[in-house]
Amino acid sequence: MFDHEENDLERDVEASMRLFKRAMVGPAAELEAADPKRVLLVLDGSSQDESVVAAAAYLQSQLGVQLQVLDLRSEFIIEDPGAKDRGDAGEAPPKDAAAAPSPRAIGLKQLLPDTQTLPAGEGPAYDRICAAITEQTPDLVIVPCPFARDFESIGSDSAGTVIDVLLNRSPVPLLVIRRNDQPLEEATKEIAVVVGAECESEARAAGWALCLAAPRAQLTLSLVIDREQYENMRALMDVISPENSLDISQLNDAMAESHARLHASINKAAASRNLKYRLQPMAYEDAPPSVLSAARPMLVVLPTEKDDRYCQGFVQDRIRRSPHPVLVVPRKEPVVSQDE
């Protein structure tokens, strides 16, 4: 009975190891860089608005994108630290409770010429943002985080309901803006594509990193080894084969091997664009983003899958840890024809 259970356990462990060691063979394919044309920026009245507008202005100047603004500042104005305790920012307050225009209100026409302002609509903020995404079909959405709450007053405690909903619903990449000392223009000089599990959006995320990278930027593919997963696997190996220890360097090598094609594609594209590039397998707690006290600007790019709970949890946790702007790139959904 014990031998039968041990054999089953050994097969499970071998299957898990094969998952880590699955090599992607063949020549490196050309990595397609993103080419955004339309960008939707969302304003909420928080102190992050300044960085959101600056990020949009930077993309407009560098990529010539068309900008659309969903301005929700008149309903979500946070003027004091205690305001974060009053209600859920995901829900629109009563009309008679609307705040007066904020002294931090930004002159969009001066900072962002040639922009289109969209109707604010009604209902919860996440529904209005999702509706704007559906109707306007932007290539990218820039959104402050935590939504309608100043980062300085909340920090890493929460990304907010609005961000959580958008991570689940948005079919397009989200550029989540966190701290004001991390301007996108500076952050694009060092970009980390952080992969916690294999998913179909990895190459697309790398394409966005290439698109946004500043000249001669440092680009890193960080392959994250989950510390708890490693400890569980090592414990299993100790039971099955105590004479053969499992070192985390073995999993680092396996992760690098399983992402060989992606690594080769990024390396090839980075060389053609005169970017510095490195592959960096690392333990979970050592991987980007840096701790919240970090001052060096960086852009963190996270591939994600809507139906993968581990991947979504990984993304949400990295956003909460991050002082940096975070670009979340979902899998590109197939286009369905009207006849289907």
C-alpha positions as CSV (number, residue, x, y, z in Angstrom):
1,M,0.0,0.0,0.0
2,F,2.8,2.4,1.0
3,D,4.8,1.5,-2.1
4,H,1.8,2.2,-4.4
5,E,1.3,5.6,-2.8
6,E,5.0,6.4,-3.0
7,N,5.0,5.5,-6.7
8,D,2.1,7.8,-7.3
9,L,3.8,10.6,-5.4
10,E,7.0,10.1,-7.4
11,R,5.1,10.3,-10.7
12,D,3.4,13.5,-9.5
13,V,6.8,15.0,-8.6
14,E,8.3,13.9,-11.9
15,A,5.4,15.5,-13.8
16,S,5.9,18.7,-11.9
17,M,9.6,18.7,-12.7
18,R,8.8,18.1,-16.4
19,L,6.6,21.1,-16.2
20,F,9.6,23.2,-15.1
21,K,12.0,21.6,-17.6
22,R,9.8,21.7,-20.6
23,A,12.2,23.1,-23.2
24,M,11.0,25.3,-26.0
25,V,13.1,24.4,-29.0
26,G,13.6,25.9,-32.4
27,P,15.0,29.2,-33.7
28,A,14.1,32.5,-32.0
29,A,11.1,34.1,-33.7
30,E,11.0,37.8,-34.4
31,L,9.4,39.4,-31.3
32,E,6.7,41.8,-32.4
33,A,6.9,45.1,-30.5
34,A,3.6,46.7,-29.5
35,D,2.4,49.6,-31.6
36,P,-0.3,51.5,-29.7
37,K,-2.4,54.1,-31.5
38,R,-5.1,55.0,-28.9
39,V,-4.6,55.5,-25.2
40,L,-7.3,56.0,-22.6
41,L,-6.3,57.8,-19.4
42,V,-8.5,57.9,-16.4
43,L,-8.4,60.7,-13.8
44,D,-9.8,60.3,-10.3
45,G,-8.8,63.4,-8.3
46,S,-6.0,61.7,-6.4
47,S,-2.4,62.9,-6.2
48,Q,-1.6,60.2,-8.8
49,D,-3.4,62.2,-11.5
50,E,-0.2,64.3,-12.0
51,S,1.8,61.2,-12.9
52,V,-1.0,59.8,-15.0
53,V,-1.1,63.0,-17.1
54,A,2.7,63.1,-17.3
55,A,2.8,59.4,-18.5
56,A,0.1,60.2,-21.2
57,A,2.1,63.3,-22.3
58,Y,5.2,61.2,-22.6
59,L,3.5,58.5,-24.7
60,Q,2.0,61.2,-26.9
61,S,5.4,62.8,-27.5
62,Q,7.3,59.5,-28.0
63,L,4.7,57.4,-29.9
64,G,2.3,59.9,-31.3
65,V,-0.7,58.1,-29.7
66,Q,-4.2,59.5,-29.8
67,L,-5.4,60.3,-26.2
68,Q,-8.8,60.0,-24.8
69,V,-9.7,61.1,-21.2
70,L,-12.2,59.7,-18.9
71,D,-12.3,62.4,-16.2
72,L,-13.9,61.3,-12.9
73,R,-12.3,63.9,-10.7
74,S,-15.5,65.8,-10.0
75,E,-16.8,62.7,-8.1
76,F,-13.7,61.3,-6.6
77,I,-11.8,64.1,-4.9
78,I,-9.6,63.2,-2.0
79,E,-8.4,66.3,-0.1
80,D,-7.5,64.9,3.3
81,P,-6.1,61.6,4.7
82,G,-9.3,60.8,6.6
83,A,-11.3,60.7,3.4
84,K,-10.0,57.2,2.7
85,D,-12.3,56.0,5.5
86,R,-15.5,57.3,4.0
87,G,-17.1,54.8,1.7
88,D,-15.9,52.7,-1.3
89,A,-14.3,54.7,-4.1
90,G,-15.7,52.0,-6.5
91,E,-19.2,53.4,-6.1
92,A,-20.3,56.8,-7.2
93,P,-21.3,59.1,-4.3
94,P,-24.7,60.7,-4.3
95,K,-25.0,63.7,-6.6
96,D,-25.6,66.1,-3.8
97,A,-22.4,64.9,-2.2
98,A,-20.2,65.7,-5.2
99,A,-17.0,67.6,-4.2
100,A,-16.1,71.0,-5.5
101,P,-13.3,71.1,-8.1
102,S,-10.0,70.2,-6.6
103,P,-7.2,72.8,-6.3
104,R,-5.0,70.0,-7.8
105,A,-7.2,70.0,-10.9
106,I,-5.0,69.8,-14.0
107,G,-5.4,71.9,-17.1
108,L,-5.6,69.0,-19.6
109,K,-5.8,71.1,-22.7
110,Q,-2.5,72.9,-21.7
111,L,-0.7,69.7,-20.9
112,L,-2.3,67.4,-23.4
113,P,-3.3,69.0,-26.6
114,D,-5.4,67.1,-29.2
115,T,-7.2,65.0,-26.6
116,Q,-10.8,63.8,-26.6
117,T,-12.8,64.0,-23.3
118,L,-15.3,61.2,-22.9
119,P,-18.6,61.4,-21.1
120,A,-18.2,60.4,-17.5
121,G,-21.4,58.3,-17.5
122,E,-23.0,56.9,-14.4
123,G,-22.6,54.0,-12.0
124,P,-19.5,52.5,-10.3
125,A,-16.2,53.7,-11.6
126,Y,-15.1,50.3,-12.8
127,D,-18.3,49.9,-14.9
128,R,-17.7,53.3,-16.5
129,I,-14.1,52.5,-17.2
130,C,-14.9,49.1,-18.7
131,A,-17.7,50.7,-20.8
132,A,-15.2,53.3,-22.2
133,I,-12.8,50.4,-23.0
134,T,-15.5,48.6,-24.9
135,E,-16.8,51.6,-26.8
136,Q,-13.5,53.3,-27.6
137,T,-11.3,50.1,-28.0
138,P,-8.0,51.7,-26.8
139,D,-4.7,49.9,-27.1
140,L,-3.7,50.9,-23.5
141,V,-5.4,52.3,-20.4
142,I,-3.6,54.4,-17.9
143,V,-5.2,54.4,-14.5
144,P,-4.1,55.7,-11.0
145,C,-3.7,53.2,-8.2
146,P,-5.1,53.0,-5.6
147,F,-8.1,54.5,-7.4
148,A,-9.5,57.7,-5.9
149,R,-7.1,57.4,-2.9
150,D,-3.7,59.1,-2.5
151,F,-0.9,56.5,-2.5
152,E,0.8,58.4,0.3
153,S,-2.1,57.8,2.6
154,I,-2.6,54.1,1.8
155,G,0.8,52.8,0.5
156,S,0.8,49.1,-0.1
157,D,-2.2,48.2,2.0
158,S,-4.5,48.0,-1.0
159,A,-4.7,48.4,-4.8
160,G,-8.4,49.1,-4.5
161,T,-11.6,47.6,-5.8
162,V,-11.5,49.4,-9.1
163,I,-8.1,48.1,-9.9
164,D,-9.0,44.5,-8.9
165,V,-12.1,44.6,-11.2
166,L,-10.1,46.1,-14.1
167,L,-7.5,43.4,-13.8
168,N,-10.2,40.8,-14.2
169,R,-12.2,42.5,-16.9
170,S,-9.9,44.6,-19.1
171,P,-9.0,43.0,-22.5
172,V,-6.3,45.6,-23.1
173,P,-3.1,46.3,-21.1
174,L,-3.4,48.5,-18.0
175,L,-0.6,50.9,-17.0
176,V,-1.1,51.3,-13.3
177,I,0.5,54.4,-11.9
178,R,1.5,54.3,-8.2
179,R,4.0,56.8,-6.7
180,N,4.7,60.3,-8.0
181,D,8.5,60.0,-7.8
182,Q,8.4,57.3,-10.4
183,P,7.7,59.2,-13.7
184,L,7.2,56.9,-16.7
185,E,9.8,58.8,-18.7
186,E,12.5,57.8,-16.1
187,A,11.0,54.3,-15.4
188,T,11.3,53.3,-19.1
189,K,15.1,53.4,-18.7
190,E,15.0,50.2,-16.7
191,I,12.2,47.7,-17.5
192,A,11.7,44.3,-15.8
193,V,9.4,41.7,-17.4
194,V,8.5,39.6,-14.4
195,V,7.1,36.1,-15.1
196,G,5.8,34.0,-12.2
197,A,4.3,31.2,-14.2
198,E,4.1,30.3,-17.9
199,C,1.3,32.0,-19.7
200,E,0.4,32.8,-23.3
201,S,0.8,36.6,-22.8
202,E,4.6,36.5,-22.1
203,A,5.7,37.3,-25.6
204,R,3.1,40.1,-25.8
205,A,4.3,41.5,-22.5
206,A,7.9,41.5,-23.9
207,G,6.6,43.3,-27.0
208,W,5.2,46.1,-24.9
209,A,8.5,46.3,-23.0
210,L,10.4,46.7,-26.2
211,C,7.9,49.4,-27.4
212,L,8.2,51.5,-24.2
213,A,12.0,51.0,-23.6
214,A,14.0,54.2,-23.7
215,P,17.1,54.3,-25.9
216,R,19.8,52.1,-24.4
217,A,17.5,51.0,-21.6
218,Q,18.2,48.0,-19.4
219,L,15.7,45.3,-20.1
220,T,15.5,42.2,-17.8
221,L,13.5,39.0,-18.0
222,S,12.9,38.0,-14.4
223,L,11.8,34.4,-14.0
224,V,10.4,34.1,-10.5
225,I,10.8,30.9,-8.4
226,D,8.0,30.8,-5.8
227,R,9.7,30.1,-2.5
228,E,6.8,28.2,-1.1
229,Q,6.6,26.0,-4.2
230,Y,10.3,25.3,-4.0
231,E,10.1,24.3,-0.3
232,N,7.1,22.0,-1.0
233,M,8.9,20.3,-3.9
234,R,12.1,19.9,-1.8
235,A,10.1,18.3,1.0
236,L,8.6,15.8,-1.5
237,M,12.1,15.0,-2.9
238,D,13.4,14.4,0.7
239,V,10.7,11.8,1.2
240,I,11.1,10.1,-2.2
241,S,14.8,10.4,-2.7
242,P,16.5,11.7,0.4
243,E,20.0,11.0,-1.0
244,N,19.3,13.5,-3.9
245,S,18.9,17.1,-2.6
246,L,17.0,19.7,-4.6
247,D,18.7,23.0,-4.8
248,I,17.0,26.2,-5.9
249,S,19.6,26.7,-8.6
250,Q,18.2,23.6,-10.3
251,L,14.8,25.3,-10.5
252,N,16.5,28.4,-11.7
253,D,18.1,26.4,-14.6
254,A,14.8,24.7,-15.3
255,M,12.9,28.0,-15.5
256,A,15.6,29.4,-17.8
257,E,15.4,26.3,-20.0
258,S,11.6,26.4,-20.2
259,H,11.8,30.0,-21.4
260,A,14.6,29.5,-23.8
261,R,12.7,30.6,-26.8
262,L,11.3,33.7,-25.2
263,H,14.8,34.6,-23.9
264,A,16.3,34.2,-27.3
265,S,13.6,36.3,-29.0
266,I,14.0,39.2,-26.5
267,N,17.8,39.0,-26.7
268,K,17.6,39.2,-30.5
269,A,15.1,42.1,-30.5
270,A,17.0,44.0,-27.8
271,A,20.3,43.7,-29.8
272,S,18.6,45.2,-32.9
273,R,17.3,48.1,-30.8
274,N,20.6,48.7,-29.0
275,L,19.1,47.8,-25.6
276,K,21.0,46.1,-22.7
277,Y,19.4,42.8,-21.9
278,R,19.7,40.1,-19.3
279,L,17.9,36.9,-18.1
280,Q,17.6,36.7,-14.4
281,P,16.0,33.7,-12.6
282,M,15.5,34.6,-9.0
283,A,13.6,33.7,-5.8
284,Y,10.1,35.3,-5.3
285,E,11.0,37.8,-2.6
286,D,14.1,39.0,-4.5
287,A,12.3,39.7,-7.8
288,P,11.1,43.1,-8.9
289,P,9.4,45.3,-7.9
290,S,11.7,46.7,-5.3
291,V,10.5,47.4,-1.8
292,L,8.3,50.4,-1.3
293,S,11.2,52.4,0.0
294,A,13.1,52.0,-3.3
295,A,13.8,55.3,-5.0
296,R,15.2,54.1,-8.4
297,P,12.5,54.4,-11.1
298,M,11.6,51.2,-12.9
299,L,8.8,49.9,-15.1
300,V,7.5,46.5,-14.1
301,V,5.7,44.5,-16.9
302,L,3.5,41.6,-15.8
303,P,1.9,39.1,-18.2
304,T,-1.4,37.7,-17.0
305,E,-4.1,35.2,-17.8
306,K,-7.7,35.9,-16.8
307,D,-8.6,32.4,-15.9
308,D,-5.4,31.5,-14.0
309,R,-5.9,32.2,-10.3
310,Y,-2.2,31.8,-9.5
311,C,-1.2,34.2,-12.2
312,Q,-3.8,36.8,-11.2
313,G,-2.8,36.5,-7.5
314,F,0.8,37.0,-8.5
315,V,0.0,40.1,-10.5
316,Q,-2.2,41.6,-7.7
317,D,0.5,41.0,-5.1
318,R,3.2,42.5,-7.3
319,I,1.1,45.7,-7.8
320,R,0.6,46.0,-4.0
321,R,4.4,45.6,-3.5
322,S,5.3,48.1,-6.2
323,P,6.1,51.8,-5.9
324,H,6.8,51.7,-9.6
325,P,4.4,52.0,-12.5
326,V,3.2,48.5,-13.5
327,L,2.1,47.5,-16.9
328,V,-0.3,44.5,-16.8
329,V,-0.5,42.7,-20.2
330,P,-3.4,40.2,-20.7
331,R,-3.5,37.6,-23.4
332,K,-4.8,39.0,-26.7
333,E,-8.3,37.7,-27.2
334,P,-9.1,36.3,-30.6
335,V,-11.3,38.4,-32.9
336,V,-14.7,36.8,-33.3
337,S,-16.5,37.6,-36.6
338,Q,-20.0,38.8,-36.7
339,D,-21.1,35.6,-38.4
340,E,-19.9,33.4,-35.5
